[in-house]
Amino acid sequence: MAVAKTLRAIAYNATPEKPVKADGYEAILETVRKQISLENAESLSAVIADEKAAQTVRRLIENYISEQQLHLPGYDMNQLADRLYGDMAGFGFLDKYIYDTEIEEINGNSWNDIELITAEGVHKISEHFATPQRAVDMIRKMARLGGLILDNTSPAVDSYLTRGIRISAMIPPLVDMDVGAVFSLRRQRLSRVSAQQLVDWGTATHDMLDFLALCANHGISIGFAGKTGSGKTTDISYVLGSIDHNQRIFTIEETRELDLVEHDHNGKVKNRVIHTRTRNSGIEEADIDANDLLRKALRFHPDVIVPAEMRGAEAMIAQEAARTGHTVITSLHANSARMAYKRILSMCQMSDTKISTQILLSMIVEAFPIMVFKKQLPDGTRRIMEIIEATGVENGEVQAASLFRYVFSQESGGQHIRVGVISDVLANNLLENGADHQQVQRYQTLDAELASLPSDERRRNL
């Protein structure tokens, strides 16, 4: 590889004749960095994604340490080389956490306050950056991997390290100089999940997942509401994985979190998927946002459109698409399933529409009759808390029936219960779009003993 050859040439041509005396790790790091990269620090960051180039850089570091007889108390040569490589070409002490699949998020509250988030909760670690400036330098390198520049004129960024790992970061002047950098690295699970996995995790029941798959496959658009980190994308991934291979799926994301393309044993693609990403270049005329991609999606004749997360005016196009023959599967931030409709309303109004609030809210209900609310509980588990069917708008309020709910009780702690039936309107829409009559009928009736109880009593006893 050209970069690797260049680095090798730089390293050996730059090796001094006399051993370099360096006291302490920081001095050693600066010495080795200068001698190997000279004025080519950008090339070092470029080798992160290339395994062969990374091996070359690692060997250059080892050779330099050996030739210059550099030593650090408590480290043998391999350990010192590992640490130097991590700081020069990797992400330093963060490397082992970034690629640990058990860690969901890495948060930096400052240069010396780093915490990990796993399924078991939040844990602060003793490791940290050497200085506030070192934290800024590392976060800048991470941002460059996503094609963005983080500097004084653009001190905040939402980018990605690699496919499936997002980074949000701020540096001075948005934060104090003595803080260095504030950042969040969040892992997105690109691997597909099965219904059984979601059931085993306690996310939902088979009955709930079957219902969502039935809707998604037969023209019923679905919204997934919840806070950041509640697991909405995981549920969307399952629902989209249940889509019939004959239906064409068009996804729109900021960074790739969905992985929907399926192959047979010969490597041939089995389904019909187009994955797209927005582009935030920092140059307004060159940016491509979700609004742009939603408009382009309509020209590719998709059956299912997936604006993975709605945040603004693109919601207007999404609801129009959902009301004109497309199935739309999306997510948004909201505190409940019912509040999600008001949230979509506020996003649609960002498009400067002249449609009245009452009519627009009715259009949104028509577009997204099914809304799912997902939540991460205090113990770290993630649950679908409720699935509702919106049926209309009266006096500015969304009318909806709860179909499934996660119910807490002293005896069981909590469990998912089916508490309602779908409307005749939804049932007819499913049937008109080719759903099996028995599958639809399954959600038009409740268990006889359960159905005989008043709704309040039903929830108390479940």
C-alpha positions, 0 to 999 in steps of 0.5 A: 500500500502506498501509505505504508510504503511512504511511512516506512520510507519516512521512518527509516530516512528520519532515524537519527544517528544518536539514541534519543533520550526521552524521559517519561511516556509523553516525551517518548510519544512525541519523539517517536511521533515526530521521527516516524510521521514528521510532517505527515500526521494525516497519513498516520490517521489514514492507516486506521482502516487498513490492516496491512498499513497498521501492521507496517506502522506497528513494526516501524514503532517497534524498530524505532524503540529497539534502535533508539533503546527507548525504555519506560519503567513498567513496560517491556518493548511490546507493551510500549509499542502497543501504547505508542501505536494506540496513541499514534495510529489508533485511539489510545487507551480507548481502543480496547473499549471501542471494539468491545461489543459488550460496551454500548457507549463511551462518554467523555465528560472531560479529558480526565473523566471517562465512563462506560455504559453497558447493560449493567449500567454506568462505570467510570474508568481510571484511565484518561487522556494525558492532557486536555489538548491530547483529548482534543487531538484524539477527538479531532482524529476520530472526526476526520474518519467521518470526513468532518473537520473539528476546529475552532470554527466548527467546534461540534460534530456528529460523525462516525468512526467506523460503520456502526460506531457514532461519535458526537463531540464538542471542543473549546470554545463550546466547553472550557479549555481545561475540559479539553473535549466532551464526547460520546461514542455510541455503538450501533448493533449492525447484526440482525436480531431474531424474534427469539433474541428480542423475546429472550431479552424481554423486549417484546413477546412473539405476539407483539413481534408478529403483529408488527411484522404483519403491519410492516408487510401489509402496508401499515406504517409504524413509528417507534418512539423513545429516548436515545439509547432505548433500542428503537433501531434494534426493533426497526432492524427486526421489523425490516428483516421480516419484510418479504424479499419482493418488497423494495426497501429504501433506508435513509440514515446519518450513519449506517446502523441498519444492515438489511442486505441478505445473501444466499449460500452462493453470495447472491443477494436475496432481497431488495435493499437500497441503503443511503446516508445523508451528507454533512460536509460543512458546506451548505450547498454541498450538504444532502439532508434527509429531506433531499433523500426522501424526495429521491427515494420516491423516484426509486419506486420503493415499497418501504421507506425508512427515514431511520430517525425523524428530527425535523421538516423531513417528517412532512414528506414522510407522512405524505409518503405514508398516505400515498401508498408507501409503507414508512418505518421510522423512529423519533424522540418522544416520551410516550406513544401518544405524545409521539403524534404531537412530536411529529406534528411539531416536526411537520410544522418546521416545513412552514406548511400552511395546513391547519394544526387539526387537519395536519394532526389528522393526516399524521394519524392516518399516515402512522396508525401504529405507534410503538413506545420503547424505553430503557428501564433503571435496571438497564433492560429495554422494553417495548412499553406500549403499542397503540393504534391511533384512530382519529383526532377529536378536539385537538387530541389523538384518539388511540387504543392500547393494543399491548402494554408492559404492566408492572406488578408486585408478583411478577415484576413486569410482563407484556400483556395484550390489552386491546384489539385492532379496529375494523378500519385497520383490519380491513386495510390489512386484508386489502393489502393481502394479509391472511384473514386468520392472522388479522382475526388473531388481533381482533379478539382477546382471550375470553377470560381476559376480555370479560374483565373491565379494562382497569381490572384487566390491567390489574390482573395481568 
